Each structure stands twice: as C-alpha cells, then as structure tokens.
Amino acid sequence: MILEYRLDDLWGYHDDAVFRDAARARLREALGRHGAGPLLLAAHSMGGLIAYDVLRLAERDGSVAGPVTLVTLGSPFGLAEVHLKLTEEHGDLAVPRSVAAWMNLMDRNDIATVGEDLADAFPPNEAGVRIRDVPVINAYRAPDGRENTHKSYGYLRTPEFSRIVAGFME
C-alpha cells in the first residue's frame, strides 16, 4: 500500500519494465563514461535502488570496476516489498562487490526509509564491506514552511554528507 499510493514512482519502477530498464541504462551510461578508478555515487530515494540494481547487475558482466563509495540518501531499502523485489532479481541481499564503502543516510522521520537500519539486512560483500547506517536530521522546509524530511536538498545539506564527500576527496 505504501509503495502504490505514497511512493508511486517506486511502484512504477518495479512494475514498469520499460521505465526500469531506461533508468538503469542512464546510470550504466554514466558509469561507463567514468571508467576505472574511485567513484563516489550518491543516490537519493529510488535512485539508491537503481544504483544498487545496476551495481549488482554489473557483478554479472564486470562492467563496473570500482571501487565505488556508495551513499544512499533516504532510500526505501527497509520496505519489505523492496526486499522481495531485490531478492527476486538478485537472489540475495548483499553489498555489491564493487562497493568499497556504503553509507546509508536516513532521517528516521522520512517515510521512505521506514526508519530502518540496513546493516543487518544486507550481508557484507566478499571484501567484508558492510553498510554503515548514518542517522541524520533532514531539516528541509518547503517555501511554504512545511517540513519535508524526504527532500534530497535536505539530505545533501547535512554535515554528515559533507564529511563523506570531504573524506572521499582527500
């Protein structure tokens, strides 16, 4: 119900193969232009699922060399329906092989994250990389003053995200 009525774009991603394939193709193209070497991949909401799917699919064809530092922001990995879809396609939940670090930023009041930690749900990859859950406060307010704890701008403005980017740039 949450997927279909509150997160309808996410429902569409799982339900519409044309949309899903197009979204994945755009990210694969961007990753292909990057080439080898360290990569910081920040993905908000459904973008986190697209990134995960692309990285897991790349394990099969070797198209992403990495190492990838993955930062998911307000992504709905905690939803049971999402777990089912991921295991249907990939066979298991795991940190993708090309990922050297995965930080999952979530505001516990963000409906998309369901307030869930992911570290226990996704086993580490072969290199022992685990998800590091990073609770944040997404203080974004719309122009009319209403709070929106899911808005990408709020996640991008957190000090935790700034520290991750600065650490990657060192």
NORJO-V553797 format. One record per pair of residues at least 6 apart in sequence whose C-alpha atoms are under 7 Angstrom apart, sorted by the first residue. I is the first residue (numbers start at 1). J is the second residue. Records with the same first field share a line. If there is no record, write none. Layout:
BEGIN
I = J, J
END
This chain:
BEGIN
3 = 10, 11
4 = 11
10 = 46
13 = 19, 20
14 = 20
24 = 50, 54
28 = 54
36 = 65, 66
37 = 66, 67
38 = 66, 67, 68
39 = 66, 67, 68, 69
40 = 68, 69, 70
41 = 68, 69, 70, 71
42 = 70, 71, 72
43 = 51, 71, 72, 73
44 = 72, 73, 74, 75, 152
45 = 73, 74, 75, 76
46 = 75
48 = 72, 75
55 = 96
56 = 96
58 = 64
59 = 97
64 = 98
65 = 98
66 = 98, 99
67 = 98, 99, 100
68 = 98, 99, 100, 101
69 = 99, 100, 101, 102
70 = 99, 101, 102, 103
71 = 102, 103, 104
72 = 103, 104, 105
73 = 104, 105, 106, 155
74 = 105, 106, 107, 110, 112, 113, 150
75 = 112, 113
76 = 112, 113
77 = 83, 113
78 = 113, 114, 116, 118
79 = 114
86 = 93
87 = 93
93 = 122, 123
94 = 122, 123, 124, 125
95 = 122, 123, 124, 125, 129, 130
96 = 125
97 = 125, 126
100 = 129
101 = 129
102 = 130, 131, 132
103 = 131, 132, 133, 134
104 = 131, 132, 133, 134
105 = 133, 134, 135, 136
106 = 113, 134, 135, 136
107 = 135, 136, 137, 138, 149
108 = 115, 135
109 = 115, 149
110 = 149, 150
117 = 133
118 = 131, 133
119 = 130, 131, 132, 133
123 = 130
124 = 130
138 = 149, 154, 155, 158
139 = 149, 154
140 = 147, 148, 149, 151, 153, 154
141 = 147, 148
142 = 148
END
